[in-house]
Amino acid sequence: MAKKRPHVPACVHHKPTGQARVRIEGRDFYLGKFGTPEADEAYRRIIAEWFASGTLPEARTAGKTAESLSINELILAYFRFAQTYYVKNGEQTGEVSLIRDTMRVLRVHYGTSTADSFGPLKLKAVRESMIAKGWCRTEINRKIGLIRRMFKWGVENEIVRADTLHALQAVAGLRRGRSEARESEPVRPVAEADINAVLPFVAAQVRDMVRLQLLAGCRPGEICSLRPCDVCRDGDVWEYRPESHKTEHHGRERIIFFGPRAQEILCPWLDNRPAEAFCFSPAEAQAARNAEKRRRRKSPVQPSQRDRTKPDAARTPGDCYTTASYRRAIQYGCTKAGIGDAWSPNQLRHSRATWLRRQYGIEAAQVILGHSTADVTQIYAERDFESARRVMAEVG
């Protein structure tokens, strides 16, 4: 979905001063004598720069240079930009929260320092504080990259000196086994026995989401946002094109294929709802649970208990599962099934990746999983050491 262009504020005559004035985000900017070519040029320039950078002009033109701009001011300007840039389907993405958490560490240590004084040693000091917090190595590398990205944005908008960014780029990322940062646990495939153990303890919607995701190898978000209108049922293999997906901003198309087994699971959820309604709904799951409880009840239902819904409840089931609610439903099933090490929906994708690579090769797994390169598929798929053993038993 294309980003909506903001409304263009008009240039008006401020009669008390005789100047041209434009109001942007509730702030007034005076451009010189109204009606003069200089004022018209200043108006066009300030609007163009606002569209280009997404920040208020005064953040760049009110005497703020790299020598006087503080880290706090840089963070504020960049965060305002991030809040409008990292938006998908009308909502801010998780990148905004990640930026907020990262900049909080930077602000605590160097918020009042100037932008031009922030060099490699200070960046490494921020990194050390992240290590002390117990963050894993890959997360720290990503957050240090976010700080560099902010300085790159500052250079692009002429509020940070280019040599400052160049110096920060000299800081190499943490390498495995060569720092005190802890290593994250790799995501492992989930055992089939653990999957089958959980299914009886989750709602029918979640049960079929798990089975469908395991067959298709799709991402949790893709199975949560499934709608009948997104599924093309022509041909022996159905094609599901998500309205929104992880790599759409790179211009890539995502197609998920449903074979006969997946079609059998999906059919009941396609034909009993409007085309644009979500196939798997927490509200439907809650209604089904309440109906089942009412059916099993042996005592008469009191009039006051016929409808116990709270119209002003703080939390009500939605029309669509989120990746978080989908994960919580599975973890609840793991608890009920007595599985100590609860598994997550992402592990279903890893399980399918491992099986697909073993049976059909990495190229087929790459296309089915929606990866742009085979290297990413290697991360998702466990190494098939059994194949190596069979080969070496014959030729080794």
N, C-alpha and C positions, 0 to 999 in steps of 0.2 A: 504494500500500500504506500503510495507516494506521500511524502511528508507535506502537511498542509502549510502553505505559505502564510505568515502572519499578516494581519491587517496593516495596511500602509497608513500611518497617521498623516493628517494634512498639515501643511505649513500655513499658519494663520498670522494675522496682524495683531501684535500685542500693543494696543493703543496707548496705555500709560507710558511705555518706553519708546514706542515707534519702531520696535524691532520685529523681525520675523521670529516666530516661535514654533517649535514642534514638541509634542508631548509623547514620550516613549516610555511605556511601562510605568506610567504615573509620574514621570519626571520631566521637567521642562528644560529645553535646550534653546538658547537664544543665538540667532545666526547672523546678526547684523541688521542694518537698516532694511526695513521691509520694502520689497519691490525692486531692490537692486540686483544686478547680475551676481554680485558676490554672495548675497543671501541665498539666491536660488541655487548657486553652485554648492554652497555649504549644506543646504537641505538635501540635495541629491547625494552628496558625499556621505552625510551622516546616515541616511537611510540605507545606502548601498553597503556601508561598513557594518551596520546593524544586522542586515540580512546575511552578510558573509560570515560574521563571527558569532552571532547569536548572543552577544553581550552588549550591555549599555555602552554607548560611545564614551561616557565619562571615565569608564574603566580604562580606556586607552588614551584619552586626550586631555584629561585633567591634570597634566603635569606629571603623570606617573610614568617613570622610566624604570629600567632594570635597576638603576642605582637607588631609587626611592621606593619601589614597589615591594611590599613585604610578602612573605610566604602566605600569610593569612589572606591578604588581598588577592593574591594569585589563586589560592584555593577557592575563594568565594566566586571569583569570576569564572573559573573553570567549572565549578559545580553548577552554576546557573546555566552554562552552556550544556553540560551533561544532562540536566533535567529535561531539556527540550530535544536533545539529539538522540539519546538512548530511549526511544519511545517505539513501541510496537503495538499495533491494534489499539491505539489510544491510551495505552498504559505504559508506565516506565518499566524498563527491563531490570533484571537483577544487577546489571552493570552499575546502576546508580548507587545501590546499596554497597556494592563492593568498593566503589570510589569513595563513598562516605567513610567506610571503615578504614580504608588505607590512609586517607588524608587526616583522619583523627590522630593517627600515630605521628605523622609528619608535623602536624600543628602543635602537638604537645611539646615536641623537642625543638622545633625551629620556626614556630609561627611568627615571631616578631623579627626574625632575621630577614635581610633583604634578598631578593631573588638572585642578584649577581654574586652574593657571597656563598650560595649553596653549591658546594662542589662535591667531588667524589668521596672524600673522607666523611663528609656529613651524611651523604647518602648511605655509606656503609655503616655509619653509626645508627641510622634509622633501621637498617637491616638487622643489626645486632639486637635492637630492642624487639624486633619481630621474632627473632630466634628465642629471646628470653621469654616471650609470651607463650612459647610452645607451638607456634605455627609450623606446619610442615614445609619442607624445602620447596616443593613445587608451588605452594601457595605464596610463599615469600617471594619467589622469583616473579610470579605474576604481579604481585602488588608493587614491587620495585619497578616493574615495567609500566605500571599505571602512573607512578610518579614521573617517570621519564616522559610518558605520553603527555602529561599535563604541561611539562616544560616545553615539549615540542609544540603544543597548542599555543603556549605563550610566545614562542618564536614566530609562529605563523601569524599571530595577531600583533606583533611588534611591541610586546611588553616584556619580553625576556630576550637577553642577548644570545646570539647564536653560539658563541663560544662557551656559554654556560651549559647548553644542551650537549655540545660536542664533548665537554669534559665528563658529563654524567654518563655518556654512552661508553666510556672507557671501563665502567664498572661491570665486570663479568658476572654472569649468573652463578649461583651456588651449584656445585657439582656433587653428585652422589658420592658419599663416603669421604668428602673433603671439607666438610663443615660440621658444626655442632647442631645444625638443624635436623630435626627428626624426619624420617622418611614416612610418607603416607603408605598405608596398606593398599596393595593393588586390589581392584575389584575382581572378584573371582566368580566363575559360573556357579549357579546354584544347583544343587543336586536334585535330580528328578524326584527322589523320595521326599525331600523337603517341600517341593512344590505340591505334590499330591497330598501331603499331610495338612497343608494349610487350606486347601480348597473347600473342605466341608465347613469351615468356620468363618467364611466370609460371605458377603451378600452375593446374590446371583450375578449382579453387574460386575463386581470385582472378580468373581470367579471366571467369567467369560473374558474379561479384560486380560487377565493373566494368561489364559489359554491362547487367546488371539495374539497377544504380544509375543509369546514364546514361538508361535508358528511363523509370524511375519518378521520377527527380529527388529521391530520398529522401536522408536524411542518412547519413553513413558508419556511425554507430552503429546505425541502423535496419536496414541491410543486414547488419551483423555479427550481430545478435541474431535474425535471421529463423528461425522454427521452423514446421513443418507445421501445428501446432495453432493458429497465429495467422493462418492464411490461410483465408478463406472462399471456396470454389471454386464457389459457386452463381452462375449467371448468366454472361453473356458476359465480363464484367470481374470479375476476382477482387479481393477486398478483404483487405488485410493490416492488422491492428490490432496494433501492437507492444505487448508486455506492459508495457514501460516506454518513455517517450519524454521529450523535452526539456521540454515544457510541461505535463506531467501535473499538476505541483503547482499549476498555475493552474486546474485543473478542465477543461481542454480535451481533446477527443477527437482522436486522430490516426488517419486512415485513408489508407493508401497503395494506389493502384489499379494493378493489373497487367493490361495489355491482351494481345492474342493473341501479340505478339512476346515480351513478357516471360514469358508463360505457357510458351511453348515452351522458353525457357531454364531456367525454374524447375522444370518437371515432373520431370526426372531427380533433382532434389535433394529432392523431397517424398515420393516413393513408396518410397524405399529405406532408410528409417530410422524409428525411433519418433516418435510425434507430438510429443513434447516435446524431442526432440534438435535441436540446431542444424543448420541445413541446410549451413552451410559451416564445416568443422572443420580447423584446422591439423594435428591429429593424423592425419586422413585424408589430407591433402595430403602429409605426411611419409611415411606408409606407402606411398602411391602412388609417390613418388619412389624410395623404397628398392626397391620391387618392380620398377620400370623399370630401375634400375641392375643388379639381380640378373638380369633378363631379358637385358640387353645383355652381361653378363659372358661372356667366352669361355673363361676358364680354370676349372678345377674349383673348387668352393667347399670350402675347408678346414673340417673339423669345428669348429675354434675360431672360425670366422667366420660360422657359420650364424646365430648370434644374438649381435649385438654391442651390444645395448641395455644401458644402464646403469641399473639400478633405483634407484640413489641419485644420479642426475644432478641437478645444480643447476637446470638448465632443461630442461623437457620440453614438447613441443607440447601446447596445451590443446585443449579440445573446442569452443572458440568463438574466432573472431578478435576482437581488440580493435581500436579505431580506430587504435592505435599500430602493431600488428602488420600490419594491413591497409595502412597507409601505407608501412611499411617494405618490404612485399612489392612494392608498386608502384614504390617508389624503386629497389629491386633490379632490377626489370624495365627501368626507365629507364636504369640503368647498363649493363646487358647490351645494350640496344638502341642505345646510343651517344647518348642524349639528354642533353645537358649540363645543361639547366635542368629538373630532375625535377619532375613535377607531382604533385599530391596528390588524394585522393578528394574533398575539398571542391570542387575545381575542376570535377569532373563535375557536381555540383549547380548550380554557376554556369552551366555550359554548357547544361544543360537549362532553367534559368530563362530564359536569354536566348532560346532557341529557342521556348519556350512563350509568352513574352510577345509575341514577334514574330508568331507564327502565330495565337494565340487571345486575345490581350489580357491585361492585367495581372490582371483579376479571376479568370480561369481559372488563371493561373499561381499566384496567391495561394492558392487552394484546394488545388491539387495539391502545392504545396511545403509546405503546412501553416503558413503565416504568418497571424498574427492581424490584421495590417494591411498595406495595400498598400505603405506606406513601406518595410517590411522587404524586400518583393519587389524594390523599386527598387534596393536595395543589391546584391541577388544578381544581378540581370540587367543586362548591359551595355546601354548606350544603343544603340538601333537607328538609327544615323545614315543607313543606306541608305534606310530608309523616308522619312526627312525629305528626302533628296535627290530621291526619286521624286516626292514631293508638290510640292516647289518647282520641279521641272523642268516640272510641268504648270501650276502656278498662280502661280509666283513671277516 
